[in-house]
C-alpha cells in the first residue's frame, strides 16, 4: 500500500486501494482508548452528594447534602443530568441502564477503564435504591426546575428549592418506574459475579419496582407535569412485556429489524436525517443523544446479528453486521473530529473542542479557587461572558452541531452546547 501503483494498474484496483486507505485512516485516526477514558470521567463531574476520596474531577465539591430531608428520606447522591442542578429520575435511570448495558456487552474490551465504568454504574444505582426504598413509592426528581433554571449557580452554592417529587399508587408513573426497574435489573447483571450480595439487592428491588410500574399504570407526566414538563415528559404508551421465550420475541425481532432499516441511509423508509457531513439528525434539542444512542444500538445489534449469522433485509439493501458497525464508527468519528468543523464535540479530546459549554459548574469559578458564595443572579456575568469556561469538564459530549454541521460555541445556545449524562452513557 505504501508503494506507488504501476501505470498498468486498473482504475478499479486504484479505487479499491483508495477506499481501503480511507477506511484504514478513519479507523486508526482516533484514540478510542483515550476517548473512553474521558467519556467515563465525565460522570464524576456530574456527581451530586458527598464526593468520595478517589474523586478525580477535583474542581467539583460536595453538593446537595440535604436532598430528601424535607420529606424525611435520604436522597443524597446520584447525578445532575445536564448543565443544571436538577436530579431528574427518568434520564438518570436511562443513563444507569445504558452504562450497565455497556459494561455487560462491552466491558471485556474496556481494559483499565472497566473499574471506572462500574463505579459510574454504582453511583447511579446507589441513588436509585434510595429513591425506591419505600414500597409503592418512587422518588423521581429532586429540585424545582423553574427555580433552578432562573439561576446560574454552582451546585456547591445551591440555595434554590430542592423539592422532592414522587409517584405512588394513587399517582402512578409506569414510564419512569419501568426505566428505574430496568436500570436496577441491568446493574444486577453487572454485579452478579463481582458483588453477589449487592446484585441480589438490585434484582429484588427491580422486581418490586417493575410490579409497581405494571400494576399501577399511568404516565408520570399526568400528575407531575408542572415539574417534569417540558423537560422529560414524553410518553407514547407501553411496549410489549416479553417474558422468557415468549412467541412475542419474533414480533420483537421484526420490530428491531424494521427499526434498523429506518435509520439506514438509502432505504425507502428512512426515519432520520443526515447532515451534509454525515451526522444522524432528529428534530428536537440535544441531537447527540440520538447519535450516541443509535450508534450504540447499531453496534449492539451488529454483534447480535453476527452471533446469529444473520443480516437484515431492507428493501434493495442488506444491513449486514459489518455495515452497521461501519455506520456506528462513522458517527463516533464525527463526534471525535471527523466533521466539517474539524472539531471534537467531546470536551478535552483532540486539539479543538467546545470551550463555552452550557454547564454551571464548568463555567463558574471552582469552589477551590473562589470559595465564597456566588449567588443566583451573580453567576449571570459568567453565563454571558465570551471567555472560555474556567473548569474543563473533560469527556463531556455536547448537544452538537445543527443540520448544516455548523456549531455556535456559546453558552446561550444550550441545545448545541449543553452536555448530558444520557449523551455520554451510550457512547
PyMOL commands that set and color helices and strands:
alter all, ss='L'
color gray80, all
select helices_A, chain A and resi 11-28+32-45+69-71+89-109+111-131+145-149+155-157+174-190+196-215+220-228+248-262+288-308+321-336+360-363+380-383+414-417+421-424
alter helices_A, ss='H'
color red, helices_A
select strands_A, chain A and resi 87-88+137-142+164-168+273-274+280-281+312-314+317-319
alter strands_A, ss='S'
color yellow, strands_A
deselect
rebuild
show_as cartoon
